[in-house]
Amino acid sequence: MSLGVSAIGQGLMYGILGVGLFLTFRILNFPDMTVEGTFPFGGAVAVSALTHGVDPLIATLLGMLAGMLAGLITGLLATKGHIPVLLAGILVMTGLFSINLRVMGRANLSLLHQPNLFNAKILKALPPYFDSVVVGLIVTVIVVALVIVFLNTQIGQGFIAAGDNPTMARSLGIDPDNQMILGLVVGNGLIGLAGALLAQNNGFADVNSGIGIIVIGLAAIIIGEVLFGELTLSQRLIAVVLGSIVYRFVLLLVLALGFAPDDLKVISAIVLAIAIMVPSFENKLHIRRVLKNGVKSDATTK
């Protein structure tokens, strides 16, 4: 049971990562490689702040601000420097590796005997691993609610329009470049927040923790879309979080089957590849249509 509870807690926090990546990958329609540098950057800043006596909540927000700064740099390189977005993300990701080492002073920084969000007094009475579920649920609900509110504002609608059709958005007086910067700042801020939370939950920050992290975020997005089908934009954000939790349980199942933890990266890649291919197979085999017709016929019979 403890492993299942831990998977839910981790899934909720990785869900924040998925929501951040959703803003760039799905709405703006480009893969942001900054993610693999932003995630450990948020963790490095938060853990370093905690080791210097900063309040855990402020340290977590500093991790989020660090992510926003990384996203801003990527956005400026892409829009003002006219560097392709993918390359701009790779450049920032590469530079952040050295910056993370500078921030932490070493490759791995422990939080041993340091206060953090997960050892707050109010959480100590909870059963093991429930602290990650409570903190993860609170932060995730706040994040998803704020993103939904943002996307329904005039600025948010302009952001969606710029991602959907930049040419039409420009004709409506919306600057796609500014919207790209906005998306990268907000998205990477959420990824930095996820990095800060998970570093505290794990008890350490590691400079290599961002390797392959984009696969985890994409898996949450794709699995959520595959499982829940066509949804509204707000519902898709919730589906991303649920997809992240399902993904953690898939990994838990893989470990239970006897696979070594070292195999998780390749298994993650396989799971993502399968999830991406499922919609294509569904379209070819008309699986969803058959299931819907079956449900309708059962309802008519009753």
C-alpha positions as CSV (number, residue, x, y, z in Angstrom):
1,M,0.0,0.0,0.0
2,S,2.8,2.4,0.9
3,L,4.2,2.0,-2.7
4,G,0.8,2.9,-4.1
5,V,0.5,5.9,-1.9
6,S,3.9,7.0,-2.9
7,A,3.1,6.6,-6.6
8,I,0.0,8.8,-6.2
9,G,2.1,11.5,-4.5
10,Q,4.8,11.4,-7.0
11,G,2.3,11.3,-9.8
12,L,0.6,14.5,-8.6
13,M,3.9,16.3,-8.5
14,Y,5.0,15.1,-11.9
15,G,1.5,16.1,-13.0
16,I,2.6,19.7,-12.5
17,L,5.5,19.0,-14.8
18,G,3.1,17.6,-17.3
19,V,0.8,20.7,-17.1
20,G,3.9,23.0,-17.7
21,L,4.9,21.0,-20.7
22,F,1.3,20.9,-22.0
23,L,1.4,24.7,-22.4
24,T,4.3,24.6,-24.8
25,F,3.9,21.1,-26.3
26,R,0.2,21.1,-27.0
27,I,-0.9,24.8,-27.0
28,L,2.1,26.4,-28.6
29,N,2.9,23.2,-30.5
30,F,6.6,22.8,-30.0
31,P,8.8,20.7,-27.8
32,D,10.7,22.7,-25.3
33,M,14.0,21.1,-24.4
34,T,14.6,23.7,-21.7
35,V,12.6,21.3,-19.5
36,E,15.6,19.0,-18.9
37,G,17.6,21.9,-17.5
38,T,14.7,23.7,-15.8
39,F,13.6,20.7,-13.7
40,P,17.0,20.2,-11.9
41,F,17.4,24.0,-11.8
42,G,14.2,24.4,-9.7
43,G,15.4,21.6,-7.4
44,A,18.9,23.0,-7.1
45,V,17.7,26.5,-6.2
46,A,15.1,25.3,-3.7
47,V,17.4,22.8,-1.9
48,S,20.3,25.3,-1.8
49,A,17.9,27.9,-0.3
50,L,16.8,25.4,2.3
51,T,20.3,24.6,3.3
52,H,20.9,28.3,3.9
53,G,17.9,28.6,6.2
54,V,15.3,30.0,3.9
55,D,11.7,29.2,4.7
56,P,10.5,26.0,2.8
57,L,7.6,27.8,1.1
58,I,9.8,30.7,-0.1
59,A,12.5,28.2,-1.2
60,T,9.9,26.4,-3.3
61,L,8.7,29.7,-4.9
62,L,12.4,30.5,-5.6
63,G,12.6,27.2,-7.5
64,M,9.6,28.3,-9.5
65,L,11.1,31.7,-10.2
66,A,14.3,30.0,-11.4
67,G,12.3,28.0,-13.9
68,M,10.6,31.1,-15.1
69,L,13.9,32.8,-15.7
70,A,15.2,29.8,-17.7
71,G,12.0,29.9,-19.8
72,L,12.4,33.7,-20.3
73,I,16.0,33.2,-21.7
74,T,14.8,30.5,-24.1
75,G,12.0,32.7,-25.2
76,L,14.3,35.7,-25.8
77,L,16.8,33.5,-27.7
78,A,14.0,32.2,-29.9
79,T,12.1,35.4,-30.6
80,K,14.7,38.2,-30.4
81,G,17.8,36.1,-31.3
82,H,15.9,34.3,-34.1
83,I,17.3,30.9,-32.9
84,P,15.0,27.9,-33.6
85,V,13.0,27.1,-30.5
86,L,14.3,23.5,-30.3
87,L,17.9,24.7,-30.5
88,A,17.3,27.6,-28.1
89,G,16.0,25.1,-25.5
90,I,19.0,22.9,-26.0
91,L,21.4,25.8,-25.5
92,V,19.7,26.9,-22.3
93,M,19.5,23.3,-21.1
94,T,23.2,22.8,-21.7
95,G,24.1,26.1,-19.9
96,L,21.9,25.2,-16.9
97,F,24.0,22.1,-16.2
98,S,27.0,24.3,-15.2
99,I,24.7,26.8,-13.4
100,N,23.2,24.0,-11.3
101,L,26.7,22.9,-10.3
102,R,27.4,26.5,-9.3
103,V,24.2,26.8,-7.3
104,M,24.7,23.6,-5.4
105,G,28.5,23.7,-5.2
106,R,28.5,20.0,-6.1
107,A,26.7,17.4,-8.2
108,N,24.3,16.3,-5.4
109,L,23.1,18.2,-2.4
110,S,21.3,16.5,0.5
111,L,18.5,17.9,2.6
112,L,19.4,15.7,5.6
113,H,18.2,17.3,8.9
114,Q,16.9,20.3,6.9
115,P,13.3,21.5,7.2
116,N,11.2,21.3,4.1
117,L,7.6,21.2,3.0
118,F,7.3,17.5,3.6
119,N,8.4,17.4,7.2
120,A,6.2,20.2,8.5
121,K,4.6,19.6,11.9
122,I,1.1,19.3,10.5
123,L,2.1,16.5,8.2
124,K,4.0,14.4,10.8
125,A,0.8,12.8,12.1
126,L,0.0,11.3,8.7
127,P,0.8,7.7,7.8
128,P,4.0,7.1,5.8
129,Y,4.1,8.7,2.3
130,F,0.7,10.5,2.8
131,D,2.7,13.7,3.2
132,S,3.6,13.7,-0.5
133,V,-0.1,13.0,-1.4
134,V,-1.4,15.9,0.7
135,V,1.3,18.4,-0.5
136,G,1.0,17.2,-4.1
137,L,-2.7,17.4,-4.1
138,I,-2.9,20.9,-2.6
139,V,-0.2,22.3,-5.0
140,T,-1.7,20.5,-8.0
141,V,-5.2,21.8,-7.4
142,I,-3.9,25.3,-7.0
143,V,-1.8,25.1,-10.1
144,V,-4.5,23.6,-12.3
145,A,-7.1,26.0,-11.1
146,L,-4.8,29.0,-11.8
147,V,-3.9,27.7,-15.3
148,I,-7.6,27.2,-16.1
149,V,-8.4,30.7,-14.9
150,F,-5.5,32.1,-16.9
151,L,-6.5,30.3,-20.1
152,N,-10.0,31.8,-19.8
153,T,-8.7,35.4,-19.5
154,Q,-8.3,37.7,-22.5
155,I,-4.5,37.2,-22.3
156,G,-5.0,33.4,-22.1
157,Q,-7.3,33.3,-25.1
158,G,-4.6,35.3,-27.1
159,F,-2.1,32.7,-26.0
160,I,-4.3,29.9,-27.3
161,A,-4.9,31.7,-30.5
162,A,-1.2,32.3,-31.1
163,G,-0.5,28.7,-30.7
164,D,-3.4,27.6,-32.9
165,N,-2.8,30.0,-35.8
166,P,0.0,32.5,-35.5
167,T,-0.9,34.2,-38.8
168,M,-4.5,34.8,-37.8
169,A,-3.4,35.9,-34.3
170,R,-1.1,38.5,-35.8
171,S,-4.0,39.8,-37.9
172,L,-6.0,40.2,-34.7
173,G,-3.3,42.3,-33.1
174,I,-1.8,39.5,-31.0
175,D,2.0,39.2,-31.1
176,P,2.9,35.5,-31.4
177,D,6.5,36.2,-30.2
178,N,5.2,37.7,-26.9
179,Q,2.8,34.8,-26.5
180,M,5.7,32.3,-27.0
181,I,7.8,34.1,-24.3
182,L,4.7,34.0,-22.0
183,G,4.2,30.3,-22.6
184,L,7.8,29.4,-22.0
185,V,8.0,31.5,-18.8
186,V,4.8,30.1,-17.3
187,G,5.5,26.5,-18.5
188,N,9.1,26.4,-17.2
189,G,8.0,28.1,-14.0
190,L,5.7,25.2,-13.3
191,I,8.4,22.7,-14.3
192,G,10.8,24.5,-11.9
193,L,8.1,24.2,-9.2
194,A,7.8,20.5,-9.9
195,G,11.6,20.2,-9.6
196,A,11.6,22.0,-6.3
197,L,8.8,19.9,-4.8
198,L,10.3,16.5,-6.0
199,A,13.8,17.5,-4.7
200,Q,12.3,18.1,-1.3
201,N,10.2,14.9,-1.4
202,N,13.3,12.9,-2.4
203,G,15.5,14.6,0.2
204,F,18.2,15.8,-2.3
205,A,18.8,17.7,-5.5
206,D,20.9,16.2,-8.3
207,V,22.4,17.8,-11.3
208,N,21.4,14.8,-13.5
209,S,17.8,14.6,-12.4
210,G,16.6,16.3,-15.6
211,I,17.9,13.6,-17.9
212,G,14.9,12.1,-19.7
213,I,12.4,14.2,-17.7
214,I,10.7,15.4,-20.9
215,V,9.7,11.8,-21.6
216,I,7.9,11.7,-18.2
217,G,6.1,14.9,-19.0
218,L,5.1,13.8,-22.4
219,A,3.9,10.4,-21.1
220,A,1.6,12.2,-18.7
221,I,0.1,14.2,-21.5
222,I,-0.2,11.4,-24.0
223,I,-1.5,8.8,-21.5
224,G,-4.1,11.3,-20.2
225,E,-5.3,12.0,-23.8
226,V,-5.4,8.3,-24.7
227,L,-7.3,7.3,-21.6
228,F,-9.9,10.1,-21.6
229,G,-10.3,10.9,-25.3
230,E,-11.8,14.2,-26.5
231,L,-12.1,16.7,-23.7
232,T,-12.3,20.4,-23.1
233,L,-9.1,22.3,-22.6
234,S,-9.7,22.5,-18.8
235,Q,-10.5,18.8,-18.6
236,R,-7.4,18.0,-20.5
237,L,-5.3,19.7,-17.8
238,I,-6.9,17.4,-15.2
239,A,-6.3,14.5,-17.6
240,V,-2.6,15.3,-17.7
241,V,-2.4,15.0,-13.9
242,L,-4.4,11.7,-13.9
243,G,-2.2,10.4,-16.8
244,S,0.9,11.2,-14.6
245,I,-0.5,9.1,-11.8
246,V,-1.3,6.2,-14.2
247,Y,2.2,6.5,-15.5
248,R,3.7,6.1,-12.0
249,F,1.6,3.0,-11.5
250,V,2.8,1.6,-14.8
251,L,6.4,2.0,-13.6
252,L,5.5,0.5,-10.2
253,L,4.0,-2.5,-12.1
254,V,7.2,-2.8,-14.1
255,L,9.3,-2.9,-11.0
256,A,7.0,-5.5,-9.5
257,L,7.5,-7.7,-12.5
258,G,11.2,-7.9,-11.7
259,F,12.8,-5.3,-13.9
260,A,15.8,-3.4,-12.5
261,P,15.5,0.3,-11.7
262,D,18.2,0.9,-14.3
263,D,15.7,-0.2,-17.0
264,L,13.2,2.5,-16.2
265,K,14.5,5.0,-18.8
266,V,14.1,2.6,-21.7
267,I,10.8,1.3,-20.3
268,S,9.6,4.9,-20.1
269,A,10.5,5.5,-23.7
270,I,8.6,2.3,-24.7
271,V,5.5,3.3,-22.7
272,L,5.5,6.7,-24.4
273,A,6.0,5.2,-27.8
274,I,3.1,2.8,-27.3
275,A,0.8,5.6,-25.9
276,I,1.6,7.8,-29.0
277,M,0.8,4.9,-31.3
278,V,-2.5,4.0,-29.6
279,P,-4.7,6.8,-31.2
280,S,-3.4,5.7,-34.7
281,F,-4.4,2.1,-34.1
282,E,-7.7,3.2,-32.7
283,N,-8.5,5.2,-35.8
284,K,-7.5,2.3,-38.0
285,L,-9.5,-0.3,-36.1
286,H,-12.4,2.1,-35.1
287,I,-12.1,0.8,-31.5
288,R,-13.7,3.9,-29.9
289,R,-16.6,3.8,-32.4
290,V,-17.2,0.1,-31.8
291,L,-17.2,0.7,-28.0
292,K,-19.6,3.7,-28.3
293,N,-22.0,1.8,-30.6
294,G,-21.9,-1.2,-28.1
295,V,-22.8,1.1,-25.2
296,K,-25.6,2.8,-27.2
297,S,-27.1,-0.6,-28.3
298,D,-27.0,-1.9,-24.7
299,A,-28.8,1.3,-23.5
300,T,-31.4,0.9,-26.2
301,T,-32.0,-2.7,-25.3
302,K,-32.5,-1.8,-21.6
